Amino acid sequence: MSPTAILILIASYFGVLILISYFTGKEDSNAAFFKANKSAPWYLVAFGMIGASLSGVTFISVPGLIGGEQFAYMQGVLGFFVGYLVIVLVLLPIYYRMNVTSIYQYLEQRFGKVSYKTGAFFFLLSRVTGASFRLFLVALAMQYIVFEQIGVPFWITVVISILLIWIYTYRGGIKTIIWTDTLQTLTMITAVLLAIFLINDKLDWTYLEFLNSDDFASKGKIFFFDDVNSTTYFWKYFIGGIFITIAMTGLDQDMMQKNLTCKNEYDAKKNMVTMSILLVIVNFAFLSLGALLFIYAEQFGLEIPTVDGRVRTDLLFPEIAMNQNLGKPLAVIFIIGLIAAAYSSADSALTSLTTSFSVDFLGIEKRELIKQKPLRKKVHIGVSIVLVIVVIIFNFLDGSVVSNLFKFATFTYGPLLGLFTFGIITKRKIKDQFAWIIALLSILISFGITSIPTEMLGGYMFHWEILPINGFITFVGLWLISTKEKLSTD
């Protein structure tokens, strides 16, 4: 495809998003921006959250996992499912009972202001880093595909991307996101299914013939119980997946803000259960696509793309979609799917960061009504600028440093896991002024543990299980600064 055709495609897609925002953003109020007036249809929320859960990183990278670990990722996906059930049974009832705008308001009522600000701060740090990283990867791909060819600098690509997101979220906020996420999820899933169909057709298979082939059997192993030291070991992936979901969905304002737009707790629960089932199916489709990509590469003698001498399996999908003459429909749907995957997480991140900073740090709900909307709009602009700056900084860092920063973003959920768990399963009070110290120490200790050479651990390699370890360290620290005095029942 020519750069002009790609630009027209991108402009058309964002035109649709802006049109959606026009109709959903007519009510320019904080109630609509933060909670969608608690009137969002649960089935739309469930479907749209799939796109937000997957993101651009998943769209590009998950198919590439097949080259190193076959279908081992499904072990984590099964853990995700259990994690969603914990959210449904434990966390959603708490949030709806307390009628919170920001989920970290729970920490203020349970422990005090320092714990509240600590939880909100680590969310902001996590989401700014994570959202910026996702935007960086996709902006980099878009720069490679089109903008570099027409002489547009990377920083302008980033500014344009975030400006477009700001345009279609600045009025409607989460009310708009519910609808745009639905479109983006539909686009992303269509892209994957069409890619599966076209590549199967090129290989002269039906999907069922593909699943029953020897080629698939050599790449389709799901369960790994043989090597406890391996990162693909079942219990690491499965247990880690449970806690990843609890922390990065149930304790994440970005994800839970969507649930809080449902009319009531029952609808929110239906949303989460439906989404968890669909997410298992969609992830299997992504991995099926990955297997097809590698089979296609083997049969047609295609080399895995390399960058700076390093093999990059996550670039196999864009390479085949854009350069292997499988037809314009695949190239078109890949580009739209890539944009949809990226911005389905980025737009909700911008909205949730605006919500958290406005509510948790500026106390917007306690201010005069006449001042609330102008303040929220200023915060929305400020958060957009912060995202631009962080994404551009990532471009100047070495790839391994960027990878470590993304991992650090996952460490910051550990203190949230520990704080919420301690608050829910114990009745003890803590010395609130020390909460931030415990949270910081937990991250440092967890990071130190993962930095121990594998030879000193008998070859053991940490994976997602570091998150519950991080949360446990926070829990123990909170216990040490707690007292037996019971909370009042007021």
C-alpha positions in Angstrom: 0.0 0.0 0.0 1.2 3.5 -0.7 1.8 6.0 2.1 -1.1 8.1 0.8 -3.5 5.2 0.9 -2.4 4.4 4.5 -2.9 8.0 5.6 -6.4 8.1 4.1 -7.2 4.9 6.0 -5.9 6.3 9.3 -7.8 9.6 8.7 -11.0 7.7 7.9 -10.8 5.6 11.0 -10.2 8.5 13.3 -13.0 10.3 11.5 -15.4 7.6 12.7 -14.1 7.8 16.2 -14.6 11.6 16.3 -18.1 11.2 14.9 -18.8 8.8 17.7 -17.5 11.3 20.2 -19.7 14.0 18.7 -22.9 12.0 19.6 -21.7 10.6 22.9 -20.0 13.8 24.2 -23.0 16.1 23.9 -23.4 16.1 27.7 -20.1 17.7 28.8 -20.3 17.0 32.5 -18.1 15.3 35.1 -20.8 12.7 35.7 -20.6 11.7 32.1 -16.9 12.0 31.8 -16.1 9.9 35.0 -19.0 7.5 35.2 -21.0 7.7 32.0 -23.9 8.6 34.3 -23.9 5.0 35.4 -26.0 4.1 32.4 -23.7 2.1 30.1 -25.1 -1.2 28.7 -23.2 -4.0 30.3 -22.8 -6.0 27.1 -21.1 -3.0 25.4 -18.7 -2.6 28.3 -17.9 -6.3 28.2 -17.1 -6.4 24.5 -15.2 -3.1 24.6 -13.0 -4.1 27.5 -11.6 -7.0 25.4 -9.8 -4.4 23.3 -8.6 -2.5 26.3 -7.3 -5.7 27.9 -5.4 -6.8 24.8 -3.7 -3.5 23.6 -1.3 -3.0 20.7 1.4 -5.0 22.4 -0.8 -8.0 22.4 -1.9 -7.5 18.8 1.7 -7.5 17.6 3.5 -9.6 20.2 1.3 -12.4 21.3 1.4 -14.1 17.9 5.2 -13.9 18.1 5.2 -15.9 21.4 4.7 -19.1 19.4 8.3 -19.1 18.3 9.6 -19.4 21.8 7.0 -21.1 23.9 4.2 -22.5 21.7 0.8 -22.0 23.3 2.1 -21.7 26.9 0.6 -18.3 27.2 -2.9 -20.0 27.4 -1.9 -21.2 30.8 -1.8 -17.6 31.9 -5.1 -16.9 30.1 -6.7 -19.6 32.2 -5.3 -17.8 35.2 -6.9 -14.6 33.9 -10.3 -16.3 34.0 -10.0 -17.3 37.6 -8.7 -13.8 38.5 -11.8 -12.2 36.9 -14.0 -14.4 39.1 -12.2 -13.1 42.2 -12.9 -9.5 41.0 -16.6 -10.4 40.5 -17.0 -12.0 43.9 -14.8 -9.7 46.0 -13.9 -6.4 44.5 -17.0 -5.3 42.6 -19.3 -5.6 45.6 -16.9 -3.3 47.6 -16.7 -0.6 44.9 -20.5 -0.5 44.3 -21.3 -0.5 48.0 -19.0 2.5 48.5 -20.2 4.2 45.3 -16.6 5.4 44.5 -15.5 7.4 41.5 -11.9 6.4 42.0 -11.3 2.9 43.4 -8.5 4.2 45.5 -11.0 6.0 47.6 -11.5 2.7 49.3 -7.9 3.0 50.7 -8.7 6.3 52.3 -11.8 5.0 54.1 -9.9 1.8 55.2 -6.5 3.2 56.2 -6.2 7.0 55.7 -5.0 9.7 53.4 -1.4 8.5 53.0 -2.4 5.0 51.9 -5.0 6.6 49.6 -2.4 8.8 47.9 0.1 6.0 47.8 -2.3 3.7 45.9 -3.3 6.5 43.5 0.3 7.5 42.9 1.4 3.9 42.0 -1.5 3.7 39.6 -0.5 6.9 37.9 3.1 5.8 37.7 2.0 2.4 36.3 -0.5 3.6 33.8 1.7 6.5 32.5 4.6 4.1 32.0 2.4 1.3 30.5 0.3 3.5 28.3 3.3 5.4 27.0 5.1 2.1 26.3 2.2 0.8 24.3 1.9 4.0 22.4 5.6 4.0 21.7 5.6 0.5 20.2 2.6 1.3 17.9 3.9 4.8 17.0 7.2 3.1 16.1 5.3 0.6 13.9 3.3 3.4 12.2 6.5 5.4 11.7 8.1 2.4 10.0 5.1 1.7 7.8 4.2 5.2 6.6 5.4 8.3 8.3 9.1 7.8 7.8 8.5 7.4 4.1 6.9 10.9 3.9 9.6 12.5 6.0 7.5 13.1 9.2 9.7 13.0 12.4 8.8 10.6 15.1 7.9 13.2 17.7 5.3 14.7 15.3 3.8 11.2 14.9 3.5 10.9 18.6 1.9 14.4 19.0 -0.6 13.8 16.2 -1.5 10.4 17.8 -2.2 11.8 21.2 -3.9 14.9 19.9 -6.4 12.7 18.0 -7.1 10.8 21.2 -7.6 14.0 23.1 -10.0 15.3 20.5 -12.4 12.4 20.8 -12.2 12.0 24.6 -12.1 15.6 26.0 -15.9 16.0 26.2 -17.4 12.6 26.7 -14.6 10.9 28.6 -15.5 7.3 29.7 -19.0 7.7 28.1 -17.3 8.0 24.7 -14.7 5.4 25.5 -17.4 2.7 26.0 -18.5 3.1 22.4 -15.1 3.7 20.8 -13.8 0.6 22.6 -16.6 -1.4 21.1 -15.7 -0.3 17.6 -11.9 -0.9 18.3 -12.5 -4.3 19.7 -14.6 -5.3 16.7 -12.0 -4.0 14.3 -9.2 -5.9 16.1 -11.0 -9.2 16.3 -12.0 -8.9 12.6 -8.3 -8.3 11.7 -7.2 -11.4 13.5 -10.0 -13.6 12.1 -9.5 -12.3 8.5 -5.7 -12.9 8.8 -6.4 -16.5 10.0 -8.7 -17.1 7.0 -6.4 -15.6 4.4 -3.3 -17.4 5.6 -5.2 -20.7 5.9 -6.5 -20.1 2.3 -2.9 -19.5 1.1 -1.8 -22.8 2.8 -4.8 -24.6 1.3 -6.4 -25.4 4.7 -9.6 -24.9 6.5 -9.3 -23.8 10.1 -10.2 -27.3 11.3 -7.6 -28.9 9.0 -5.1 -26.5 10.4 -5.9 -27.5 14.0 -5.6 -31.2 13.1 -2.3 -30.8 11.1 1.1 -32.0 12.2 2.4 -28.5 11.8 0.0 -27.2 14.4 0.8 -30.2 16.7 4.4 -29.1 16.6 3.5 -25.6 17.8 0.3 -26.1 19.8 1.5 -27.4 23.1 -0.4 -25.6 25.9 0.6 -27.3 29.2 4.1 -27.4 30.6 4.7 -29.3 33.8 8.2 -30.7 33.2 10.6 -27.9 34.2 9.8 -25.8 37.3 12.7 -23.5 36.5 11.3 -22.5 33.1 9.2 -19.4 32.6 6.6 -21.5 30.8 6.0 -23.8 33.8 2.3 -24.2 34.3 1.9 -23.0 37.9 4.0 -19.9 37.3 1.9 -18.9 34.4 -1.5 -19.9 35.9 -1.0 -18.5 39.4 0.7 -15.4 38.0 -2.2 -14.9 35.6 -4.6 -14.9 38.5 -2.8 -12.2 40.3 -2.0 -10.2 37.1 -5.7 -10.0 36.5 -6.6 -9.1 40.1 -4.0 -6.4 40.2 -4.0 -5.0 36.7 -7.8 -5.1 36.2 -9.4 -5.3 39.6 -7.0 -2.7 41.2 -6.6 -0.6 38.1 -8.7 2.6 37.8 -8.4 2.4 34.0 -10.1 -1.0 33.8 -12.5 -0.7 36.7 -13.8 2.7 35.7 -15.5 1.0 32.8 -17.2 -1.5 35.2 -18.4 1.4 37.4 -20.3 2.8 34.4 -22.8 0.0 34.5 -26.3 0.6 36.0 -25.8 -1.6 39.0 -23.5 -4.3 40.6 -25.4 -7.1 38.9 -24.8 -5.7 35.4 -21.2 -5.1 36.2 -20.8 -8.7 37.2 -22.4 -9.9 34.0 -20.0 -7.7 32.1 -17.0 -9.2 33.8 -18.0 -12.8 33.5 -18.9 -12.4 29.8 -15.6 -10.6 29.1 -13.6 -13.2 30.8 -15.1 -16.0 28.7 -14.6 -14.0 25.5 -11.0 -13.2 26.4 -10.1 -16.9 26.5 -11.5 -17.4 23.0 -9.9 -14.3 21.6 -6.5 -15.1 23.0 -6.6 -18.6 21.6 -7.4 -16.9 18.2 -4.3 -14.7 18.6 -2.1 -17.7 19.3 -3.7 -19.6 16.4 -2.7 -16.7 14.2 0.8 -16.9 15.6 1.1 -20.6 14.7 -0.1 -19.9 11.2 2.4 -17.1 10.8 5.3 -19.4 11.7 4.0 -22.2 9.5 3.7 -19.8 6.6 7.2 -18.5 7.1 8.6 -22.1 7.2 6.7 -23.2 4.1 7.6 -20.2 2.0 11.2 -19.8 3.2 10.5 -16.4 4.9 13.1 -15.3 7.5 12.0 -13.9 10.8 12.5 -10.1 10.8 15.6 -8.8 12.6 16.3 -5.4 14.1 19.9 -4.4 14.9 20.9 -8.0 14.4 18.3 -9.3 16.9 15.5 -11.6 15.8 12.1 -9.9 16.4 9.3 -12.5 16.3 6.8 -9.7 17.1 7.4 -8.2 13.7 6.4 -11.4 11.8 2.8 -10.4 11.7 3.3 -6.9 10.2 5.9 -8.4 7.8 3.6 -11.0 6.4 0.5 -8.7 6.4 2.3 -5.8 4.6 4.9 -7.5 2.4 3.8 -11.0 1.4 1.2 -10.3 -1.3 -1.7 -11.9 0.5 -3.9 -9.2 -0.8 -4.9 -5.6 0.1 -7.7 -6.7 2.5 -5.1 -8.2 4.9 -2.9 -5.1 4.7 -5.8 -2.8 5.2 -7.3 -4.7 8.1 -3.9 -5.1 9.7 -3.3 -1.4 9.8 -6.8 -0.6 11.2 -6.4 -3.5 13.7 -3.1 -2.1 14.8 -4.5 1.4 15.3 -7.5 0.0 17.1 -5.4 -2.2 19.4 -3.2 0.7 20.3 -5.8 3.4 20.9 -8.3 1.1 22.7 -5.9 1.1 25.6 -4.4 4.6 25.1 -7.7 6.5 25.1 -9.0 4.8 28.2 -5.7 5.4 29.9 -5.9 9.1 29.1 -9.4 9.2 30.6 -8.6 7.1 33.7 -5.4 9.2 34.4 -7.5 12.3 34.2 -10.1 10.8 36.5 -7.6 9.6 39.1 -5.5 12.8 39.2 -8.7 15.0 39.4 -10.4 12.9 42.1 -7.5 11.5 44.1 -5.0 14.4 44.1 -7.1 17.6 43.4 -10.3 16.5 45.2 -12.4 17.7 42.3 -15.6 16.3 43.8 -15.2 18.5 46.8 -14.8 21.8 44.9 -17.5 24.2 43.8 -19.5 22.9 40.9 -18.7 25.8 38.7 -15.0 25.1 39.0 -15.1 21.3 38.4 -15.5 21.1 34.7 -12.7 23.7 33.8 -10.4 21.9 36.2 -11.0 18.5 34.6 -10.4 19.9 31.2 -7.0 21.4 32.3 -6.0 18.1 33.8 -7.0 16.3 30.6 -4.7 18.5 28.6 -1.9 18.2 31.1 -2.1 14.4 31.1 -1.9 14.4 27.3 1.2 16.5 27.4 2.8 14.1 29.9 2.1 11.1 27.7 3.7 12.9 24.7 6.8 13.7 26.7 7.2 10.1 28.1 6.7 8.5 24.7 9.3 10.7 23.1 11.7 10.0 25.9 11.3 6.2 25.2 12.5 6.8 21.7 15.9 8.0 23.0 16.4 5.0 25.3 18.0 1.7 24.5 15.6 -1.1 23.8 16.6 -3.1 26.8 16.1 0.0 29.0 12.5 0.4 27.6 11.9 -3.2 28.4 13.0 -2.8 32.0 10.8 0.3 32.4 7.8 -1.7 31.2 8.6 -4.4 33.7 8.9 -1.8 36.4 5.4 -0.7 35.6 4.2 -4.2 36.6 6.1 -4.1 39.8 4.1 -1.0 40.9 0.9 -3.1 41.1 2.5 -5.1 43.9 1.9 -2.5 46.6 -1.7 -2.1 45.4 -2.3 -5.8 45.7 -0.8 -5.8 49.2 -2.8 -2.8 50.4 -6.2 -4.0 49.1 -5.6 -7.6 50.3 -4.6 -6.4 53.8 -7.6 -4.1 53.9 -10.1 -6.7 52.8 -9.0 -9.8 54.8 -7.9 -8.2 58.0 -9.5 -5.9 60.5 -6.2 -4.3 61.7 -5.4 -0.6 61.5 -2.0 0.5 60.2 0.1 3.5 60.9 -1.0 5.3 57.9 2.0 7.7 57.7 4.3 4.8 56.9 2.3 3.2 54.1 4.3 4.8 51.3 7.6 3.6 52.8 6.3 0.0 52.9 5.1 0.3 49.3 8.5 1.6 48.1 10.4 -1.0 50.1 8.3 -3.8 48.6 9.1 -2.7 45.0 12.8 -2.4 45.8 12.9 -5.8 47.5 11.0 -7.5 44.7 13.2 -5.9 42.0 16.2 -7.1 44.0 14.9 -10.6 44.0 14.4 -10.7 40.3 18.0 -9.4 39.8 19.6 -12.4 41.5 21.5 -14.3 38.9 19.7 -17.5 37.9 22.8 -19.6 38.7 22.4 -18.7 42.4 18.8 -19.9 42.3 19.6 -23.3 40.7 18.5 -22.0 37.2 15.2 -20.7 38.4 13.8 -17.8 36.4 11.1 -15.6 37.7 8.0 -14.8 35.7 4.6 -13.4 36.6 4.8 -14.9 40.1 6.9 -11.9 41.1 3.6 -9.9 41.4 2.1 -12.0 44.2 5.5 -12.1 45.9 5.6 -8.3 45.7 2.1 -8.1 47.1 3.0 -10.5 49.9 6.0 -8.4 50.9 3.7 -5.3 51.1 1.2 -7.3 53.2 3.9 -8.4 55.7 5.2 -4.8 55.9 1.7 -3.5 56.6 1.3 -6.1 59.3 4.4 -4.9 61.0 3.1 -1.4 61.2 -0.4 -2.4 62.2 -2.2 -2.7 65.5 -4.8 -5.1 66.9 -7.3 -2.2 67.4 -10.4 -3.1 65.4 -12.0 -0.7 63.0 -15.2 1.0 64.1 -18.4 -0.2 62.5 -19.7 3.3 61.8 
